[in-house]
Amino acid sequence: MNIGVIKQVAALPGMSTSQLKELWQKYNETEPPPHNRAFLLSRLAYRIQELALGGLSVQAEKRMERTANEDAPQEKKRPPGEQLLPGTRLIREWKGVEHCCTVLSDGGFEYQGRRYGSLSAVATAITGTKWNGLVFFALKRQGE
């Protein structure tokens, strides 16, 4: 790495906030953002190196764009009660006893005359221990 670049980056922590803001305007040709000093330091250090050594490679930019698109919020998954049609009966045998849970129109569940807010709550009521309701009723495999 260029010694001049190293010296410039090393000098940043010793500068006042107003000096950092002046540097921001010089290197970015925009007003500095209203972020804290640590943000200015890290972004200026990156910008100094970027100008001296070049930015990201084309491959890195493409990889970042792909990753950003993969991580972009997808359509929200609906809760299990909304995915299943109201009136659907979920049946599970547990320790030799058949248990039946009904999906309610408001997204809740009914089991033995009681209303539950989630399948996990129903599974816990049946087993006495914490369970993922989707796994318990075999609507998804464990680990998915």
Legacy VTK file of the C-alpha trace (Angstrom):
# vtk DataFile Version 3.0
C-alpha trace
ASCII
DATASET POLYDATA
POINTS 144 float
0.000 0.000 0.000
1.152 3.538 -0.718
2.903 5.189 2.276
1.022 8.446 1.643
-2.295 6.648 1.914
-1.243 4.955 5.140
-0.198 8.319 6.618
-3.477 9.955 5.599
-5.563 7.183 7.150
-3.411 7.113 10.306
-3.858 10.882 10.741
-7.683 10.724 10.724
-8.215 9.816 14.430
-6.175 12.857 15.501
-8.375 15.285 13.581
-11.252 17.267 15.006
-14.793 16.574 13.874
-14.863 19.831 11.901
-11.652 18.812 10.097
-13.174 15.416 9.304
-16.252 17.141 7.869
-14.029 19.325 5.675
-12.242 16.214 4.407
-15.614 14.601 3.732
-16.585 17.519 1.508
-13.227 17.370 -0.270
-13.328 13.624 -0.994
-17.056 13.115 -1.518
-18.120 16.512 -2.890
-21.239 16.376 -0.706
-22.268 17.648 2.692
-21.154 15.294 5.484
-23.921 13.139 6.927
-25.141 13.875 10.451
-23.586 10.691 11.787
-21.168 10.341 14.656
-17.409 10.753 14.532
-16.702 7.004 14.306
-18.814 6.795 11.143
-16.947 9.703 9.555
-13.589 8.121 10.438
-14.396 4.736 8.929
-16.016 6.115 5.764
-13.193 8.629 5.181
-10.558 5.929 5.656
-12.343 3.799 3.069
-12.775 6.719 0.651
-9.091 7.732 0.848
-8.037 4.161 0.059
-10.678 3.834 -2.657
-9.457 6.963 -4.444
-5.801 5.936 -4.183
-6.121 2.238 -4.931
-9.358 1.932 -6.857
-12.769 0.711 -5.827
-14.188 -2.773 -5.799
-13.569 -5.059 -8.720
-16.385 -5.682 -11.185
-16.716 -9.253 -9.857
-16.983 -8.035 -6.248
-19.652 -5.493 -7.194
-21.651 -8.171 -9.044
-21.305 -10.540 -6.071
-22.493 -7.837 -3.695
-25.461 -7.060 -5.932
-26.420 -10.749 -6.074
-26.115 -11.047 -2.307
-28.183 -7.908 -1.758
-30.910 -9.250 -4.036
-30.903 -12.609 -2.242
-31.126 -10.873 1.141
-33.798 -8.429 0.017
-37.016 -8.865 1.926
-39.121 -11.377 0.121
-42.858 -11.509 0.313
-43.684 -11.943 3.972
-44.642 -15.445 4.903
-48.013 -15.617 6.470
-48.367 -17.201 9.890
-49.356 -20.892 9.776
-52.928 -20.087 10.751
-53.280 -17.864 7.686
-51.669 -20.399 5.333
-54.171 -23.044 6.305
-57.821 -22.668 5.425
-60.165 -22.060 8.342
-61.768 -25.303 9.400
-58.733 -27.402 8.479
-58.237 -30.143 11.041
-54.710 -31.093 11.996
-54.496 -34.559 13.476
-51.532 -35.999 15.316
-51.143 -39.161 17.344
-49.089 -38.647 20.480
-48.354 -41.466 22.937
-51.182 -43.564 21.571
-53.794 -40.792 21.735
-55.126 -38.990 18.647
-55.158 -35.196 19.006
-57.180 -32.948 16.705
-56.588 -29.209 16.285
-58.818 -26.969 14.135
-57.645 -23.854 12.265
-59.800 -20.823 13.117
-60.755 -18.024 10.725
-58.777 -15.408 12.695
-55.514 -17.365 12.309
-55.718 -18.993 15.728
-56.225 -22.638 16.622
-58.770 -24.558 18.666
-57.831 -27.647 20.649
-60.129 -29.368 23.148
-62.461 -26.378 23.260
-59.691 -23.881 24.037
-58.331 -21.206 21.713
-54.562 -20.997 21.116
-52.639 -18.289 19.298
-50.125 -20.641 17.703
-49.558 -24.234 16.754
-46.575 -24.277 19.087
-48.879 -23.466 22.004
-51.113 -26.381 20.996
-48.120 -28.728 20.703
-46.892 -27.615 24.132
-50.345 -28.236 25.628
-50.357 -31.752 24.163
-46.792 -32.758 25.058
-46.093 -30.693 28.159
-42.798 -29.513 26.632
-41.805 -26.844 24.121
-42.347 -27.910 20.528
-42.323 -26.193 17.175
-45.983 -26.580 16.196
-45.224 -26.913 12.485
-42.812 -29.751 13.208
-45.148 -31.408 15.707
-48.042 -31.472 13.206
-45.643 -32.479 10.384
-46.214 -29.302 8.378
-42.451 -28.871 8.139
-39.446 -31.036 8.837
-37.243 -30.332 11.826
-34.387 -28.014 10.861
-36.174 -26.376 7.896
LINES 1 145
144 0 1 2 3 4 5 6 7 8 9 10 11 12 13 14 15 16 17 18 19 20 21 22 23 24 25 26 27 28 29 30 31 32 33 34 35 36 37 38 39 40 41 42 43 44 45 46 47 48 49 50 51 52 53 54 55 56 57 58 59 60 61 62 63 64 65 66 67 68 69 70 71 72 73 74 75 76 77 78 79 80 81 82 83 84 85 86 87 88 89 90 91 92 93 94 95 96 97 98 99 100 101 102 103 104 105 106 107 108 109 110 111 112 113 114 115 116 117 118 119 120 121 122 123 124 125 126 127 128 129 130 131 132 133 134 135 136 137 138 139 140 141 142 143
